[in-house]
């Protein structure tokens, strides 16, 4: 006859000391991960400033591109006529930069794409010269220059003066600059083309 003997089995699991050590290690790891999240959150304003600078540049570039581009100043008597060069203007051929007295805000206002050449503002203002308070730390500058586009079949050289390259540069409060380029072409008939 065999007898059964009872042997206690050892239970497996965590002791109190092992559990405390696990909690200490887990706390240290969580503290490191939280530090990374906090640092990332502290620098999250930088992309916001870049997006705002891009929005300012796009807005100003669109405003400029919507302006007329003519051989004669729009105030010239022949501005609406089929003029193929500045020689066809009655008295006001268009020149790079604003005409005397023209501004973006008051009368007489900019009335041609190239009037914006050299335009700059520190602190962003709208078309009525009203400062946008939230954008007071930004600045913008515009350059307009003759550009070359096209290919060997249809060359548009800078000398043809039928394409303008518009560059809007916006500087954000943190000192980073963003430049946005656009092109505006002249659509009147021209024997040079």
C-alpha positions as CSV (number, residue, x, y, z in Angstrom):
1,X,0.0,0.0,0.0
2,X,1.4,3.3,-0.9
3,X,1.0,6.3,1.2
4,X,0.5,9.7,-0.2
5,X,2.6,12.3,1.2
6,X,1.7,15.9,1.1
7,X,4.4,18.2,-0.1
8,X,3.7,21.9,-0.2
9,X,4.5,23.5,-3.5
10,X,6.3,26.7,-3.8
11,X,4.0,29.5,-5.1
12,X,5.3,31.6,-8.0
13,X,4.8,35.4,-8.3
14,X,6.3,38.6,-7.2
15,X,7.5,39.4,-3.8
16,X,6.9,42.8,-2.2
17,X,10.5,43.8,-2.9
18,X,10.3,42.8,-6.6
19,X,7.1,44.8,-6.9
20,X,8.6,47.9,-5.3
21,X,11.7,47.7,-7.6
22,X,9.4,47.3,-10.7
23,X,7.4,50.4,-9.6
24,X,10.6,52.5,-9.2
25,X,12.0,51.5,-12.6
26,X,8.6,52.2,-14.3
27,X,8.4,55.6,-12.6
28,X,11.9,56.6,-13.9
29,X,11.0,55.5,-17.4
30,X,7.7,57.4,-17.3
31,X,9.5,60.5,-16.1
32,X,11.9,60.4,-19.0
33,X,9.0,60.0,-21.5
34,X,7.1,62.8,-20.0
35,X,10.2,65.1,-20.2
36,X,10.3,64.4,-24.0
37,X,6.6,65.3,-24.3
38,X,7.1,68.5,-22.3
39,X,10.1,69.6,-24.4
40,X,8.2,68.9,-27.6
41,X,5.2,70.9,-26.4
42,X,7.4,73.8,-25.4
43,X,8.8,74.0,-29.0
44,X,5.4,73.5,-30.7
45,X,5.0,77.2,-31.3
46,X,7.8,77.2,-33.9
47,X,5.7,75.4,-36.5
48,X,2.8,77.8,-35.7
49,X,5.1,80.8,-36.5
50,X,6.2,79.1,-39.8
51,X,2.6,78.5,-40.8
52,X,1.7,82.0,-40.0
53,X,4.6,83.4,-42.0
54,X,3.5,81.3,-44.9
55,X,0.0,82.6,-44.7
56,X,1.2,86.2,-44.6
57,X,3.5,85.6,-47.7
58,X,0.7,83.8,-49.6
59,X,-1.7,86.6,-48.9
60,X,0.6,89.4,-49.9
61,X,1.8,87.5,-53.0
62,X,-1.8,86.9,-54.1
63,X,-2.6,90.6,-53.6
64,X,0.3,91.6,-55.9
65,X,-0.4,89.0,-58.6
66,X,-3.9,90.3,-58.9
67,X,-2.6,93.7,-59.9
68,X,-2.5,94.7,-63.6
69,X,0.8,94.3,-65.4
70,X,0.9,96.8,-68.3
71,X,3.5,98.7,-70.4
72,X,1.8,102.0,-69.4
73,X,0.9,103.2,-65.9
74,X,-2.9,102.4,-65.5
75,X,-3.4,106.2,-65.1
76,X,-2.0,106.7,-68.7
77,X,-4.4,107.5,-71.5
78,X,-3.2,104.6,-73.6
79,X,-3.1,102.0,-70.8
80,X,-6.1,100.2,-72.1
81,X,-5.0,100.4,-75.7
82,X,-3.1,97.7,-77.5
83,X,0.3,99.0,-76.6
84,X,3.3,96.8,-77.5
85,X,6.0,98.7,-75.6
86,X,6.5,101.7,-73.3
87,X,6.9,103.8,-76.5
88,X,3.1,103.6,-77.0
89,X,2.3,105.3,-73.7
90,X,0.8,108.8,-73.9
91,X,2.9,110.2,-71.0
92,X,3.3,107.6,-68.2
93,X,5.4,104.5,-69.1
94,X,5.4,102.0,-66.3
95,X,8.7,101.8,-64.3
96,X,9.9,99.5,-61.6
97,X,8.7,100.7,-58.2
98,X,5.8,102.9,-57.2
99,X,5.2,106.2,-59.0
100,X,5.6,109.4,-56.9
101,X,3.1,109.5,-54.1
102,X,1.6,106.0,-54.6
103,X,1.3,103.8,-51.5
104,X,-0.4,100.5,-50.7
105,X,-3.0,102.2,-48.5
106,X,-3.9,105.8,-49.5
107,X,-4.9,107.4,-52.8
108,X,-3.2,107.1,-55.2
109,X,-2.7,103.4,-54.4
110,X,-0.4,100.9,-56.1
111,X,-2.0,100.1,-59.4
112,X,0.6,97.8,-61.1
113,X,2.5,94.7,-60.1
114,X,5.9,96.4,-60.2
115,X,4.7,99.2,-57.8
116,X,5.3,96.7,-55.0
117,X,9.1,96.5,-55.7
118,X,10.9,97.5,-52.6
119,X,7.7,97.5,-50.4
120,X,8.4,96.5,-46.8
121,X,6.4,96.5,-43.5
122,X,7.5,95.9,-39.9
123,X,4.4,94.5,-38.2
124,X,1.8,93.3,-40.6
125,X,-0.9,95.7,-41.7
126,X,-4.0,95.0,-43.8
127,X,-4.9,96.8,-47.1
128,X,-6.4,99.7,-45.1
129,X,-3.1,100.2,-43.1
130,X,-4.8,98.8,-40.0
131,X,-2.2,96.9,-37.9
132,X,-3.0,93.2,-37.2
133,X,-2.2,93.0,-33.5
134,X,-1.4,89.3,-33.4
135,X,1.1,89.8,-36.2
136,X,3.0,92.7,-34.9
137,X,6.2,90.6,-34.5
138,X,6.4,89.7,-38.2
139,X,7.9,91.7,-41.0
140,X,7.6,91.4,-44.8
141,X,9.6,92.6,-47.8
142,X,8.8,92.4,-51.5
143,X,11.1,92.4,-54.6
144,X,9.8,92.4,-58.2
145,X,12.2,91.8,-61.1
146,X,12.2,90.9,-64.7
147,X,12.5,87.1,-65.1
148,X,13.3,84.6,-67.8
149,X,11.0,81.7,-68.4
150,X,10.2,79.3,-71.3
151,X,12.3,77.1,-73.5
152,X,14.1,77.3,-76.8
153,X,10.8,77.2,-78.8
154,X,9.2,80.0,-76.8
155,X,11.9,82.0,-75.0
156,X,10.9,84.6,-72.5
157,X,14.0,86.4,-71.5
158,X,14.4,89.0,-68.8
159,X,15.2,91.5,-71.6
160,X,11.7,90.9,-73.2
161,X,10.3,92.3,-69.9
162,X,7.1,90.2,-70.2
163,X,7.5,88.1,-67.0
164,X,8.1,89.4,-63.5
165,X,9.3,87.3,-60.6
166,X,7.7,88.4,-57.3
167,X,9.5,87.4,-54.1
168,X,7.8,87.9,-50.8
169,X,10.0,87.4,-47.7
170,X,8.4,87.2,-44.3
171,X,10.4,87.1,-41.1
172,X,8.8,85.6,-38.0
173,X,9.3,86.8,-34.4
174,X,11.9,84.1,-33.8
175,X,14.0,85.5,-36.6
176,X,13.4,82.8,-39.2
177,X,12.7,83.9,-42.7
178,X,10.5,82.4,-45.3
179,X,10.6,83.4,-49.0
180,X,7.8,82.7,-51.5
181,X,8.1,83.3,-55.2
182,X,5.5,83.9,-57.8
183,X,5.4,84.9,-61.5
184,X,3.2,87.4,-63.3
185,X,3.2,87.6,-67.1
186,X,2.3,90.3,-69.5
187,X,-0.6,89.3,-71.7
188,X,-0.8,92.1,-74.3
189,X,0.3,91.4,-77.9
190,X,3.9,91.9,-78.5
191,X,6.0,91.5,-81.7
192,X,9.0,90.3,-79.5
193,X,7.1,87.1,-78.7
